[in-house]
Amino acid sequence: MKDMLGSGKFQMIYIVSCGEGVNAFHLVESTLVQFPDSDITVVKVPRIRTESQVDDLIDKVKDIESIIVHTIVDSNLRKYLTRQGMDNHIVTIDLMGPIISRIETFLDRKPLETPGLYREIHLVNLEQVSAIDFALAHDDGLNPESITEAEIVLIGLSRAGKTPLSMYMSVLGWKVANIPFVPGVPMPLSLDLVDRRRVFGLNINPIQLQAHRRMRQESLGAKDIYAYSGKDEIEKEIETAQKYFITKGYSMINVSNKPIETSAEEIIEMITRRFKAKAHMRVFMQNPGSPQSDLNL
């Protein structure tokens, strides 16, 4: 394996990490763009946390002309991997050790050496981004086929405040879909597949809804304002919507003269009380501490 250095036969880089190896992967990829047409394959080998996993890795790559780039926070495991690499003539590059060692010296304290800690700490941010993407993709009745993935569904008349409330709760990490209620227009069939305890009808008083609609029409330069914001029509719409909410067994939230924050707090409190630990419908990943039988090689 020593002879492969400088031979031009080098073909693989393995990114070995006790976490997911995402940062190391991007660093190596950004380095390789400086070597166009190098035809190097980069493979991530995540969640390496035991010596037996290192042994399995070494056994699989020792006959491949490759380099192991690793970001392992456990100092003992890091040294073990380096030692096994040397014994099997495999070049290893330690991206984590020198940085940890230098910072440890500056701070005069020992590191935690806890695998996956970065991902755990930043999981909320990742979930927040996912929730915002979901709310945008399911605004105003879009993509009804995947509405069952929503943690909260808002239904309301036009200009009742569905979108601002959806966006606000998504920033808090909730996957929210909103659907317009238009009298006489059928609701998506997929809505019947959603747990009704997660569905909320937005109730608003006629005067406020009328004001919102008039402002909207004027901003658009529409001529027939009355057809959209007439008092009698609005009262009939509100009555029809309320009957629908009651018939379907949906909770009603009065959003009249309330800041978005207050309405959001009411909804989140109800969802949390009803579902407790299952309020967020997260897709649980494989336990990162569990042994891997497949090193994704």
C-alpha positions as CSV (number, residue, x, y, z in Angstrom):
1,M,0.0,0.0,0.0
2,K,2.9,2.3,0.6
3,D,3.8,2.2,-3.1
4,M,0.5,3.7,-4.1
5,L,1.7,7.1,-2.9
6,G,2.5,9.1,-6.0
7,S,1.7,6.2,-8.2
8,G,-1.4,7.7,-9.7
9,K,-3.4,4.6,-8.7
10,F,-5.0,6.3,-5.7
11,Q,-8.8,6.1,-6.1
12,M,-10.8,6.2,-2.9
13,I,-11.2,8.5,0.1
14,Y,-13.2,7.2,3.1
15,I,-14.7,9.7,5.4
16,V,-14.8,8.1,8.8
17,S,-16.8,9.8,11.6
18,C,-18.4,9.0,15.0
19,G,-21.2,11.2,13.7
20,E,-22.5,11.6,10.2
21,G,-19.3,12.9,8.6
22,V,-21.1,15.6,6.7
23,N,-18.6,18.4,7.5
24,A,-15.6,16.3,6.6
25,F,-17.3,15.1,3.4
26,H,-17.9,18.7,2.3
27,L,-14.3,19.7,3.2
28,V,-12.8,16.8,1.1
29,E,-15.2,17.5,-1.8
30,S,-14.2,21.2,-1.8
31,T,-10.6,20.1,-1.8
32,L,-11.0,17.7,-4.7
33,V,-12.4,20.4,-7.0
34,Q,-8.8,21.7,-7.0
35,F,-7.8,18.5,-8.7
36,P,-10.1,18.2,-11.8
37,D,-10.4,14.9,-13.6
38,S,-8.9,13.1,-10.6
39,D,-11.6,10.5,-10.6
40,I,-11.6,10.0,-6.9
41,T,-14.6,8.4,-5.2
42,V,-15.5,9.7,-1.7
43,V,-17.4,7.4,0.6
44,K,-18.9,8.3,4.0
45,V,-18.6,5.8,6.8
46,P,-20.7,7.3,9.7
47,R,-21.2,6.4,13.3
48,I,-17.9,4.6,13.9
49,R,-17.7,4.3,17.7
50,T,-16.1,1.0,18.7
51,E,-12.7,-0.7,18.0
52,S,-14.5,-3.6,16.4
53,Q,-16.1,-1.2,13.9
54,V,-12.6,0.2,13.1
55,D,-11.4,-3.4,12.6
56,D,-14.2,-4.1,10.2
57,L,-13.4,-0.9,8.3
58,I,-9.7,-1.6,8.0
59,D,-10.4,-5.2,6.8
60,K,-12.6,-3.9,4.0
61,V,-10.3,-1.2,2.8
62,K,-6.9,-2.5,3.3
63,D,-6.7,-4.0,-0.2
64,I,-8.0,-0.8,-1.8
65,E,-5.7,2.1,-2.7
66,S,-7.2,4.7,-0.5
67,I,-7.0,7.3,2.2
68,I,-9.0,7.4,5.4
69,V,-10.0,10.9,6.5
70,H,-11.5,10.9,10.0
71,T,-13.3,13.1,12.5
72,I,-13.5,11.0,15.6
73,V,-13.9,12.9,18.9
74,D,-12.9,10.0,21.2
75,S,-9.2,10.3,21.7
76,N,-8.6,6.6,22.4
77,L,-10.6,5.5,19.3
78,R,-8.8,8.1,17.2
79,K,-5.4,6.7,18.3
80,Y,-6.6,3.2,17.6
81,L,-7.7,4.0,14.1
82,T,-4.4,5.7,13.4
83,R,-2.4,2.8,14.7
84,Q,-4.5,0.3,12.7
85,G,-3.9,2.4,9.6
86,M,-0.2,2.4,10.1
87,D,-0.1,-1.4,10.7
88,N,-2.0,-2.0,7.5
89,H,-0.1,0.6,5.5
90,I,-3.2,2.8,5.1
91,V,-2.8,6.6,5.1
92,T,-5.0,8.2,7.7
93,I,-5.7,12.0,8.0
94,D,-6.9,13.2,11.4
95,L,-9.1,16.3,11.0
96,M,-10.4,16.4,14.6
97,G,-7.5,15.5,16.8
98,P,-5.1,18.5,16.2
99,I,-8.0,21.0,16.6
100,I,-9.3,19.5,19.8
101,S,-5.7,19.3,21.2
102,R,-5.0,22.9,20.5
103,I,-8.3,24.2,21.9
104,E,-7.8,22.0,24.9
105,T,-4.5,23.7,25.6
106,F,-5.9,27.2,25.2
107,L,-8.9,26.5,27.4
108,D,-7.0,24.4,29.9
109,R,-9.9,21.9,30.1
110,K,-10.8,18.4,28.8
111,P,-13.2,18.0,25.9
112,L,-16.4,16.0,26.4
113,E,-15.5,13.6,23.6
114,T,-19.3,12.9,23.1
115,P,-20.0,11.5,19.6
116,G,-22.8,13.1,17.6
117,L,-23.1,16.1,20.0
118,Y,-23.0,18.7,17.2
119,R,-25.9,17.1,15.4
120,E,-27.8,16.7,18.6
121,I,-27.4,20.4,19.5
122,H,-28.3,21.6,16.1
123,L,-31.2,19.2,15.5
124,V,-33.7,21.9,16.5
125,N,-32.4,24.2,13.7
126,L,-32.7,21.4,11.2
127,E,-36.2,20.7,12.3
128,Q,-37.1,24.3,12.0
129,V,-35.9,24.5,8.4
130,S,-37.8,21.4,7.6
131,A,-41.0,22.9,9.2
132,I,-40.7,26.1,7.3
133,D,-40.2,24.2,4.0
134,F,-43.3,22.2,4.8
135,A,-45.4,25.2,5.6
136,L,-44.4,26.9,2.3
137,A,-45.2,23.7,0.4
138,H,-48.6,23.4,2.0
139,D,-49.7,27.0,2.0
140,D,-53.3,27.8,0.8
141,G,-54.2,24.2,0.0
142,L,-51.1,23.2,-2.0
143,N,-50.0,19.6,-2.1
144,P,-53.0,18.1,-0.3
145,E,-51.8,14.6,-1.0
146,S,-49.2,14.9,1.7
147,I,-51.3,16.8,4.2
148,T,-51.3,13.7,6.5
149,E,-47.7,14.6,7.4
150,A,-48.8,17.9,9.0
151,E,-48.7,18.2,12.7
152,I,-51.2,21.1,12.6
153,V,-53.8,21.9,9.9
154,L,-55.5,25.3,9.7
155,I,-58.7,25.9,7.9
156,G,-60.2,29.3,7.3
157,L,-62.0,31.7,5.0
158,S,-60.0,33.9,2.7
159,R,-58.1,36.7,4.6
160,A,-58.7,35.0,8.0
161,G,-55.0,34.9,8.7
162,K,-54.1,31.3,7.8
163,T,-50.8,32.0,6.1
164,P,-49.2,34.3,8.7
165,L,-50.2,32.0,11.5
166,S,-48.8,28.9,9.6
167,M,-45.5,30.7,8.9
168,Y,-45.2,31.8,12.5
169,M,-45.7,28.3,13.9
170,S,-43.3,26.8,11.4
171,V,-40.6,29.1,12.6
172,L,-41.3,27.6,16.0
173,G,-40.6,24.1,14.5
174,W,-44.2,23.0,13.7
175,K,-45.2,21.4,10.4
176,V,-48.3,23.3,9.5
177,A,-50.6,23.1,6.5
178,N,-53.4,25.6,5.8
179,I,-56.4,25.1,3.6
180,P,-58.9,27.7,2.4
181,F,-62.5,27.2,3.1
182,V,-64.7,28.3,0.2
183,P,-68.4,27.7,0.6
184,G,-69.6,25.3,-2.1
185,V,-66.0,24.1,-3.0
186,P,-65.2,20.5,-1.8
187,M,-62.4,20.2,0.7
188,P,-59.4,17.8,-0.2
189,L,-60.3,14.1,0.4
190,S,-57.0,13.7,2.1
191,L,-58.2,16.0,4.9
192,D,-60.4,13.1,6.2
193,L,-57.2,11.1,6.8
194,V,-55.9,13.6,9.2
195,D,-56.5,13.1,12.9
196,R,-59.2,15.7,13.6
197,R,-57.5,16.7,16.9
198,R,-54.8,18.3,14.7
199,V,-57.2,20.3,12.6
200,F,-58.2,23.9,13.7
201,G,-60.9,26.1,12.1
202,L,-60.1,29.8,12.3
203,N,-63.0,31.8,13.5
204,I,-63.1,35.6,12.9
205,N,-65.7,38.3,13.4
206,P,-67.4,39.8,10.3
207,I,-66.2,43.3,10.9
208,Q,-62.5,42.3,11.0
209,L,-62.8,40.0,8.1
210,Q,-64.5,42.6,6.1
211,A,-61.8,45.1,6.9
212,H,-59.1,42.6,5.9
213,R,-60.8,41.9,2.6
214,R,-61.3,45.5,1.7
215,M,-57.7,46.2,2.3
216,R,-56.7,43.3,0.1
217,Q,-59.0,44.3,-2.7
218,E,-57.9,47.9,-2.6
219,S,-54.2,46.9,-2.7
220,L,-55.0,44.9,-5.8
221,G,-56.9,47.7,-7.4
222,A,-60.0,45.6,-7.7
223,K,-63.2,47.4,-8.9
224,D,-66.0,45.2,-7.4
225,I,-65.0,45.4,-3.7
226,Y,-68.5,44.7,-2.4
227,A,-68.8,41.3,-4.1
228,Y,-65.8,40.1,-2.0
229,S,-66.3,42.1,1.2
230,G,-70.0,42.8,1.5
231,K,-71.2,42.4,5.1
232,D,-74.1,40.0,4.3
233,E,-72.0,37.7,2.2
234,I,-69.3,37.6,4.9
235,E,-71.7,36.7,7.6
236,K,-73.1,33.9,5.5
237,E,-69.6,32.6,4.8
238,I,-68.6,32.7,8.5
239,E,-71.8,30.8,9.5
240,T,-71.2,28.2,6.8
241,A,-67.6,27.7,7.9
242,Q,-68.6,27.4,11.6
243,K,-71.2,24.7,10.7
244,Y,-68.6,22.8,8.8
245,F,-66.1,22.9,11.6
246,I,-68.7,21.7,14.1
247,T,-69.9,18.9,11.8
248,K,-66.3,17.6,11.3
249,G,-65.4,17.9,14.9
250,Y,-62.6,20.4,14.4
251,S,-61.5,22.8,17.2
252,M,-62.3,26.4,16.5
253,I,-59.8,29.2,17.4
254,N,-61.1,32.7,17.5
255,V,-58.4,34.9,15.8
256,S,-60.4,38.1,16.0
257,N,-58.3,41.1,17.3
258,K,-55.5,38.8,18.5
259,P,-51.8,38.9,17.8
260,I,-50.5,35.9,15.9
261,E,-48.4,34.9,18.9
262,T,-51.5,34.5,21.0
263,S,-53.4,32.3,18.5
264,A,-50.3,30.2,18.0
265,E,-49.9,29.7,21.8
266,E,-53.5,28.5,22.1
267,I,-53.1,26.0,19.2
268,I,-49.7,24.7,20.4
269,E,-51.0,24.3,24.0
270,M,-53.9,22.2,22.8
271,I,-51.8,20.1,20.5
272,T,-49.3,19.5,23.3
273,R,-52.0,18.6,25.8
274,R,-53.7,16.2,23.4
275,F,-50.6,14.4,22.1
276,K,-48.0,15.0,24.8
277,A,-44.7,13.5,23.6
278,K,-46.1,12.6,20.2
279,A,-47.2,16.2,19.5
280,H,-44.3,16.4,17.0
281,M,-44.6,13.6,14.4
282,R,-40.9,13.1,13.9
283,V,-39.3,10.4,11.8
284,F,-36.9,8.7,14.2
285,M,-33.6,7.8,12.8
286,Q,-31.7,4.7,13.6
287,N,-30.2,4.9,17.1
288,P,-26.8,6.5,16.4
289,G,-25.3,4.5,19.3
290,S,-26.3,1.1,17.8
291,P,-23.7,-1.1,16.1
292,Q,-23.6,-1.0,12.4
293,S,-23.4,-4.3,10.5
294,D,-23.1,-2.4,7.2
295,L,-20.3,0.2,7.0
296,N,-21.8,1.5,3.7
297,L,-18.7,0.5,1.8
